[in-house]
């Protein structure tokens, strides 16, 4: 299963969204997790500048969003859909937890099926009729005493679970790009540092070569845990050289 292809077949459906800012925030939440397909059912205001502002770099998701008049139209091409709900309903199966629901959706999408995850209105959520139009329900295991999540936050949680499911719990992460990193110190560079350090400790009287005990092995273990970089070795040796100059 190609994770990108699977995620591309999952539609995030927002039903009757009242605030355009939430639509923009949802687009941003989707893009951060690699989902691209947004369907809007009878939004109160869309397109809208506030949606563009809160999308913050995910305007392409908004530009390609499909706007429809009914949930039936939104789900017309889907073979499997889950409704996101914070409460159990009298009719229908018990809701799956977010991770279980995400796994079901990704499994279907990985086989080439069109699937959908449906979110309701910010104030009232999904109606019973809307939930019954889906094949099942999914819930986020939030605090039962305060389970109300912002729409975009709920979408973010579910999209994260979808991404984990698609990548087998090991999605790719950005490579280390910090501008202050330098190459790891070589064995020769590290050994030069240890010799320099030992010499300064002997010259200063801190290390008695006749009774060295376990000082150097412990220092080696300390710096070994740090994983010294070349620049760091150069800095440490610069400090040691300054100490030697000061002693002279």
Buried (B, 14 or more C-beta within 10 A) or exposed (E): BEBEEBBBBBBBBBBBBBBBBBBBBBBBBBBBBBBBBBBBBBBEBBBBEBBBEBBEEBBEBBEEBEBBEEBEBBBEEBBBBBBBBBEEBEEBEEBBBBBBBBBBBBBBBBEEBBBBBBBBBBEEBBBEEBBEBBBBBBBBEBEEEEEEBEBBBBBBBBBBBBBBBBBEEEBEEEEEEEEEEEEEBEEEBBEBBBEBBBEBBEEEEEBEEEEEEEBBEEBBEEBEEEEBBBEBBBEBBEEBEEBBEEEE
